[in-house]
Amino acid sequence: MFNRTSKTVKSFALVLGASLILSVFSASAATTSSLPEYKLSFYYPGTPTKDEAKIEAKINAHLKSKINATIDLQPIDWGQWDSKMNLLKASREPMDIIFTAQWNGHANDVAKQVFLALDDPKGPAGNLLAQYGAGITRTLDPAFLAGAKVNGHNYGVPTNKELAAQGGVIYRKDIADKLGLTAKLNSVRTVADLDAILATVKAKQPGMTPLFLRDGDNFNAHYFIQQDFLGDTTIEGLIRKDSTSTKVITRFDDKKYMDQLTLTRSFYKKGYINRDASTTQLSGQDALKKGNVFMITASLKPGKDAETALAAGLAGKLKQINMTDRTVSTGETAGSMLGISSTSKDPARAMMFINLLHTDKYLNNLLNFGIEGEHYAKASAEVIKAGPSAANYNPGATWMFGNQFLNYVWDTEASNKWAQFKNFNRGAKLSPALGFTFNAQPVKSQVAALVSVRKTYIAGLETGSIDPSKAAEFQKKEKANGLDKVIAEKQKQLDAFLKAKK
């Protein structure tokens, strides 16, 4: 994998070596018999499912013998995730495990002390990774933990999954075949190439939305536009992953970003994009599930089309088009994590559960796929097919939960899926700032103000609902709320990080 040739990632492995050795000896320090029973709460974005209670009961029976705990699964619809979680965090609601990611305000949450440091011997919970995370440090590429640090510490455990990122689209192959668009789609290389294709869908499939966009999933999403926001996409200030420049700029100073805004706006005006793009609470996956959407944007990996098709009830009907280079930034290492809330009543037990998600194949697949014989059936030792009750439990969130390499593979996916993931990571371009995560603490008041300003315009601007000519007006508001101070602080921290690497 690429970390064998990267000086940055090599240093990561050295830093984590000591904690790995310690964790092997101390992970079993707590035994089931010495632990009082505890109920863990687990918050993550996703659609609640009909058989959730059944899955909980099975998980609880397993956890009792492992760590004397039970679990309360708390999936929250994607469209309500930010608003509901922000309220819970602000009210200091007792919670245990929370999904978090660099693109979902992780660094900002760390500055607000939402999450516990997981590897700090002097922290309020101690070094949880060393004490209860032996399975995590044993199986997870060191690049993930090292790249996800904020101010020297981990505040979330990354999912063990693909490490490179690539933007593109997923489309309805069955509709494309029907409309004679397959050859054109096979030759797509740029966003502009999609224009004639979407026009045909609009004309010949009047009841179908040619292109579904939403806040965070569009042609200017971080995975598509190749921007590295240095640890948190909600905080202004970036460098380009596909460049060698380490000068921190704003999104409005990035010509490729502005050109993409203009193109997206033209698609919106032509009626290709859903009119509620800036406000919809649907995820792209759920939009496809409704059956009236032709294309979505997506962060791609090998087999993402098949994975999405299964979750959307469209097995065999989706295909993906890779449209950007494969790149790796800190954002990818921290693109899917499980953090432990600073309001948790038993952080150690929370870490034990996360560790099990990285090592316990039965638990991992139970959470992801449900009960064998009901929600899935075995086609072979590692390959599964839909069971009679598959529709009652299908969270479609394998990329969120622990170690994805423990997952079974669906019979509609490539049997060598995990080998493809390893190849996907090889040769990916490394961001010049790989390993750096901005610490928002020195400018936290300005960051909070900028995040509020950003929320007023970003969804409309990036989905084509607002004309790009408004960008100057938005940047003026940002400058009035401390933009220059945040950019300067990001540059200062990045320069210090790069100097220390030499």
C-alpha positions in Angstrom: 0.0 0.0 0.0 1.0 3.6 -0.5 2.1 4.1 3.2 5.2 2.0 2.6 6.6 4.7 0.3 5.3 7.8 2.0 7.7 9.4 4.5 4.8 10.9 6.3 3.0 7.6 6.8 6.2 5.8 7.8 6.6 8.3 10.6 3.0 7.6 11.6 3.8 3.9 12.1 6.8 4.7 14.3 4.7 7.0 16.5 2.0 4.4 17.0 4.3 1.4 17.5 4.7 1.9 21.2 1.0 2.2 21.8 0.4 -1.0 19.8 2.7 -3.0 22.0 1.1 -1.6 25.2 -2.4 -2.3 23.9 -1.8 -6.0 23.2 -1.0 -6.5 26.9 -3.6 -4.3 28.5 -6.7 -4.8 26.3 -7.9 -7.8 28.4 -7.4 -5.9 31.7 -11.2 -5.8 32.3 -13.0 -9.1 32.4 -16.8 -9.6 32.0 -17.1 -10.8 35.6 -15.7 -7.6 37.0 -17.9 -5.3 34.9 -21.3 -4.0 36.0 -24.0 -4.2 33.3 -24.1 -1.1 31.2 -26.4 0.1 28.3 -24.5 1.8 25.5 -26.1 4.4 23.2 -24.9 4.4 19.6 -25.8 7.4 17.3 -25.2 7.3 13.6 -26.9 8.6 10.4 -29.2 6.3 8.6 -32.8 5.3 8.1 -34.4 3.4 11.0 -35.4 -0.1 10.0 -38.4 -2.4 10.8 -36.3 -5.1 12.4 -34.0 -2.9 14.4 -35.3 -4.3 17.7 -34.6 -7.8 16.6 -31.0 -6.9 15.7 -30.5 -5.2 19.0 -31.7 -8.3 20.9 -29.2 -10.5 19.0 -26.4 -8.0 19.6 -27.2 -7.7 23.3 -27.1 -11.4 23.8 -23.7 -11.5 22.2 -22.4 -8.4 24.1 -23.5 -9.7 27.5 -20.9 -12.5 27.3 -18.3 -10.3 25.9 -18.4 -7.0 27.8 -21.6 -7.3 30.0 -23.3 -4.5 28.0 -26.3 -3.9 25.9 -26.7 -1.5 23.0 -29.3 1.1 22.1 -29.1 1.8 18.4 -30.0 5.4 17.5 -30.1 5.8 13.7 -31.1 9.3 12.6 -32.3 10.1 9.1 -29.5 11.8 7.1 -31.6 14.9 6.5 -32.1 15.4 10.2 -28.7 14.2 11.4 -26.9 17.6 11.7 -29.8 19.4 13.3 -30.7 16.7 15.8 -27.1 15.9 16.8 -26.2 19.5 17.2 -29.0 19.9 19.7 -27.9 16.8 21.6 -24.3 17.9 21.7 -25.2 21.4 22.8 -27.5 20.2 25.5 -24.8 17.8 26.8 -27.1 14.9 26.5 -25.5 11.7 27.9 -24.3 9.7 24.9 -21.7 7.0 24.4 -20.7 6.4 20.8 -21.3 8.9 17.9 -20.5 8.7 14.2 -18.2 11.6 13.2 -16.1 12.6 10.2 -13.9 15.4 9.0 -16.6 16.4 6.5 -19.2 16.5 9.3 -17.6 19.1 11.6 -15.2 16.8 13.5 -12.5 19.4 14.2 -15.1 21.9 15.2 -16.7 19.4 17.6 -13.3 18.6 19.1 -12.7 22.3 19.7 -16.1 22.3 21.5 -15.0 19.3 23.6 -17.8 17.1 22.3 -15.5 14.1 22.1 -13.0 12.5 24.4 -9.3 12.1 23.5 -8.9 8.4 23.0 -5.1 8.2 23.4 -4.3 10.7 26.1 -2.9 9.1 29.3 -3.5 12.5 31.0 -7.0 12.9 29.7 -10.2 12.4 31.7 -10.7 8.8 30.4 -7.0 7.9 30.1 -5.5 6.1 27.1 -8.5 4.2 26.0 -6.9 2.9 22.8 -4.0 1.4 24.7 -6.2 -0.1 27.4 -9.1 -1.4 25.3 -8.2 -1.0 21.7 -5.7 -3.8 21.0 -7.8 -5.1 18.1 -8.0 -1.7 16.5 -4.3 -0.9 16.5 -3.5 -4.5 15.4 -5.8 -4.4 12.3 -6.0 -0.8 11.3 -3.4 0.7 9.0 -1.4 3.2 11.1 -2.1 5.9 8.5 -5.7 6.1 9.6 -5.1 6.8 13.2 -2.1 9.1 12.6 -3.9 11.0 9.9 -7.1 11.5 12.0 -5.3 13.2 14.9 -6.3 16.6 16.0 -3.7 18.5 18.0 -1.8 15.3 18.5 -4.6 13.1 19.7 -7.3 10.8 18.3 -10.9 11.8 19.0 -12.4 9.1 16.8 -11.6 5.6 15.7 -11.5 5.5 11.8 -13.4 2.8 10.0 -11.0 0.3 8.4 -12.0 0.7 4.7 -10.6 2.2 1.5 -8.0 4.9 2.1 -8.1 6.7 -1.3 -10.9 8.9 -2.5 -12.4 9.3 -6.0 -15.4 11.3 -7.1 -17.9 10.4 -9.8 -21.5 9.5 -10.5 -23.8 6.5 -10.1 -26.5 6.1 -12.6 -29.4 3.8 -13.6 -27.9 1.4 -16.1 -31.3 -0.1 -17.0 -32.6 3.4 -18.0 -29.4 4.2 -19.9 -29.8 1.0 -21.9 -33.4 1.8 -22.6 -32.6 5.3 -23.9 -29.5 4.2 -25.9 -27.2 6.2 -23.7 -24.7 3.5 -22.8 -22.0 4.4 -25.3 -22.2 8.1 -24.3 -21.9 7.3 -20.7 -18.9 5.0 -21.3 -17.1 8.0 -22.8 -17.8 10.5 -20.0 -14.7 12.1 -18.5 -15.8 15.5 -17.2 -18.9 17.0 -15.7 -19.6 18.9 -19.0 -19.8 15.5 -20.8 -23.0 14.8 -18.8 -24.9 17.7 -20.3 -26.3 16.0 -23.4 -27.0 12.8 -21.5 -29.1 14.5 -18.8 -30.9 16.5 -21.6 -32.0 13.2 -23.1 -33.2 11.8 -19.8 -35.2 15.0 -19.2 -36.8 14.8 -22.6 -37.5 11.1 -22.8 -38.2 10.3 -19.1 -40.4 13.2 -18.0 -41.3 11.6 -14.6 -37.6 11.1 -13.7 -35.1 13.5 -12.1 -32.0 13.4 -14.3 -29.6 14.4 -11.6 -30.2 14.4 -7.8 -28.0 16.7 -5.8 -28.1 17.7 -2.2 -26.0 19.6 0.3 -22.7 17.8 0.7 -23.2 15.6 -2.4 -22.7 17.5 -5.6 -19.9 18.4 -8.1 -18.3 20.6 -5.5 -18.2 18.1 -2.7 -14.8 17.6 -1.2 -14.4 14.2 -2.8 -15.2 15.6 -6.3 -13.5 18.9 -6.5 -10.2 17.7 -5.0 -10.0 20.2 -2.1 -8.3 19.4 1.2 -9.9 21.5 3.9 -7.1 20.4 6.3 -9.2 18.3 8.6 -12.8 19.7 8.5 -14.8 20.7 5.5 -17.0 23.0 7.5 -14.1 25.3 8.3 -13.1 27.6 5.5 -9.5 27.4 4.2 -8.0 24.7 1.9 -5.3 23.6 -0.4 -5.9 21.4 -3.5 -5.1 17.7 -3.2 -4.1 17.5 -6.8 -1.5 20.3 -6.6 1.8 20.9 -4.9 1.0 24.3 -3.5 0.6 24.6 0.3 -0.8 28.1 0.3 -4.1 28.1 2.1 -6.9 29.7 0.1 -10.7 30.0 0.3 -13.0 28.0 -1.9 -13.9 31.2 -3.8 -10.2 31.7 -4.7 -10.2 28.2 -6.4 -10.9 28.7 -10.1 -11.9 25.0 -10.6 -14.4 25.4 -7.8 -15.9 28.5 -9.4 -16.0 27.0 -12.8 -17.9 24.0 -11.4 -20.4 26.2 -9.7 -21.1 27.9 -13.0 -21.6 24.5 -14.7 -23.9 23.3 -11.9 -25.9 26.4 -12.1 -26.5 25.9 -15.9 -27.7 22.3 -15.2 -30.1 23.6 -12.6 -31.5 26.2 -14.9 -32.0 23.6 -17.6 -34.1 21.5 -15.2 -31.7 18.6 -14.8 -31.4 19.0 -11.0 -34.1 18.4 -8.4 -35.6 21.8 -7.5 -35.3 21.1 -3.8 -31.6 20.3 -4.0 -30.6 22.9 -1.4 -33.2 21.8 1.2 -33.9 18.1 0.6 -33.3 15.7 3.5 -33.0 12.6 1.3 -29.6 11.0 0.8 -28.6 10.0 -2.7 -29.1 6.4 -1.8 -32.7 7.0 -0.5 -33.4 9.1 -3.6 -32.5 6.2 -5.9 -34.6 3.9 -3.8 -37.7 6.0 -4.7 -37.2 4.9 -8.3 -37.5 8.2 -10.1 -33.8 9.4 -10.1 -31.4 8.7 -12.9 -28.1 9.9 -11.5 -26.4 10.9 -8.2 -22.9 12.1 -7.4 -20.9 9.9 -5.0 -17.6 9.3 -3.3 -16.5 6.2 -5.2 -14.6 3.0 -4.5 -14.5 -0.4 -6.1 -18.0 -1.8 -6.2 -19.8 1.3 -4.9 -22.4 0.9 -7.5 -23.3 -2.7 -6.5 -23.2 -1.7 -2.8 -25.5 1.2 -3.4 -27.8 -0.9 -5.6 -28.3 -3.4 -2.8 -29.2 -0.7 -0.3 -31.6 1.0 -2.7 -33.3 -2.2 -3.8 -31.9 -1.8 -7.4 -29.6 -4.8 -7.6 -27.9 -5.1 -11.0 -29.4 -1.8 -12.2 -26.7 0.7 -11.2 -23.3 1.6 -12.6 -20.6 4.0 -11.6 -18.4 6.4 -13.6 -15.0 7.3 -12.0 -14.4 11.0 -12.9 -11.5 12.2 -10.7 -8.0 11.0 -9.8 -7.6 8.9 -6.7 -6.2 11.0 -3.9 -5.5 10.7 -0.2 -5.7 13.5 2.4 -6.3 13.6 6.1 -9.9 13.9 5.2 -9.9 10.3 3.9 -8.2 8.9 7.0 -10.9 10.7 9.1 -13.8 10.3 6.6 -15.7 7.8 8.8 -15.1 7.5 12.5 -16.7 6.5 15.8 -16.1 8.9 18.6 -16.8 8.6 22.3 -18.9 11.4 23.7 -17.4 13.5 26.6 -20.8 12.9 28.3 -20.4 9.1 28.3 -20.9 7.5 31.7 -18.6 4.6 30.7 -16.0 5.5 28.1 -14.1 2.3 28.7 -17.1 0.2 27.7 -17.7 2.3 24.7 -14.1 1.7 23.5 -14.6 -2.1 24.2 -17.6 -2.1 21.8 -15.7 -0.1 19.1 -12.8 -2.6 19.5 -15.2 -5.5 18.9 -16.5 -3.9 15.7 -12.9 -4.1 14.5 -12.3 -7.7 15.5 -15.5 -9.6 16.0 -16.7 -10.9 12.7 -20.1 -12.2 14.0 -20.9 -8.8 15.7 -19.8 -6.7 12.7 -21.9 -8.7 10.2 -24.9 -8.8 12.5 -24.9 -5.0 12.8 -24.4 -4.6 9.0 -26.5 -7.3 7.5 -28.8 -8.6 10.2 -29.7 -12.2 11.1 -28.6 -15.2 9.0 -31.5 -17.1 7.6 -33.8 -14.0 7.9 -32.1 -10.9 6.4 -29.4 -12.8 4.5 -28.5 -16.4 3.6 -25.0 -17.8 3.0 -24.1 -18.6 -0.6 -20.6 -19.7 0.5 -18.4 -19.0 3.5 -17.9 -15.3 2.7 -20.6 -14.6 0.1 -24.2 -13.9 1.1 -27.5 -13.3 -0.7 -30.7 -11.7 0.3 -32.9 -13.5 2.8 -36.7 -13.6 3.0 -36.7 -10.5 5.4 -33.9 -8.6 3.7 -36.2 -5.5 3.2 -36.7 -5.3 7.0 -33.1 -4.6 7.8 -30.7 -3.0 5.4 -28.9 0.0 6.9 -26.4 0.2 4.0 -23.7 1.6 6.3 -20.9 -0.9 6.1 -18.4 2.0 5.7 -19.4 3.4 9.1 -19.0 0.4 11.4 -15.5 -0.8 12.5 -13.6 -3.0 10.1 -15.2 -3.3 6.7 -12.7 -6.1 5.8 -14.7 -8.3 8.2 -17.8 -7.9 6.0 -19.4 -10.6 4.0 -19.7 -9.9 0.2 -23.0 -9.9 -1.5 -23.5 -12.3 -4.4 -24.0 -9.3 -6.7 -20.6 -7.9 -5.8 -17.2 -8.9 -7.0 -15.9 -11.9 -5.0 -12.5 -10.2 -4.8 -13.9 -6.9 -3.5 -11.4 -6.6 -0.7 -8.4 -7.2 -3.0 -9.8 -4.5 -5.2 -9.8 -2.1 -2.3 -6.1 -2.7 -1.6 -5.3 -2.1 -5.3 -7.5 1.1 -5.2 -5.2 2.5 -2.5 -2.0 1.8 -4.4 -0.7 4.7 -6.4 -3.1 7.3 -5.1 -1.8 10.9 -5.1 -1.0 12.2 -1.6 -2.1 15.6 -0.5 0.8 17.9 0.4 -0.9 18.2 3.8 -1.4 14.5 4.5 -1.4 14.0 8.3 -2.3 17.6 9.2 -5.5 18.4 11.0 -6.3 22.0 11.9 -6.7 22.8 15.5 -9.6 25.3 15.7 -9.2 26.1 19.4 -7.1 29.4 18.8 -9.9 30.9 16.6 -12.9 28.9 17.8 -15.2 32.0 18.1 -14.4 33.0 14.5 -14.8 29.4 13.3 -18.2 29.2 15.0 -19.3 32.5 13.3 -18.0 31.3 9.9 -19.8 27.9 10.2 -23.0 29.8 10.8 -22.5 32.1 7.8 -21.6 29.1 5.6 -24.8 27.4 6.4 -26.8 30.3 5.0 -25.4 29.9 1.5 -23.4 26.7 0.8 -26.2 24.3 0.0 -27.9 26.7 -2.5 -24.6 27.7 -4.1 -23.2 24.2 -4.6 -26.4 22.7 -5.9 -27.0 25.4 -8.5 -30.0 26.9 -6.7 -28.1 30.2 -6.2 -26.2 32.0 -8.9 -22.4 32.0 -8.5 -22.4 35.8 -8.9 -23.5 35.9 -5.3 -20.1 34.4 -4.2 -18.5 37.8 -3.7 -21.3 38.8 -1.4 -20.9 35.6 0.7 -17.1 36.0 0.9 -17.7 39.6 2.2 -19.8 38.3 5.0 -17.2 35.7 5.8 -14.5 38.4 6.0 -16.7 40.4 8.4 -16.8 37.3 10.6 -13.1 36.6 11.0 -12.3 34.8 7.7 -8.8 36.3 7.4 -7.9 35.3 11.0 -8.9 31.7 10.4 -7.0 31.5 7.1 -3.9 33.0 8.7 -4.1 30.5 11.6 -4.5 27.5 9.3 -1.5 28.7 7.3 0.5 29.2 10.4 -0.3 25.7 11.7 0.2 24.0 8.3 3.6 25.8 7.8 4.7 24.5 11.3 3.6 21.0 10.4 5.4 21.0 7.1 8.6 22.4 8.7 8.6 19.7 11.4 8.4 17.0 8.7 11.6 18.1 7.0 
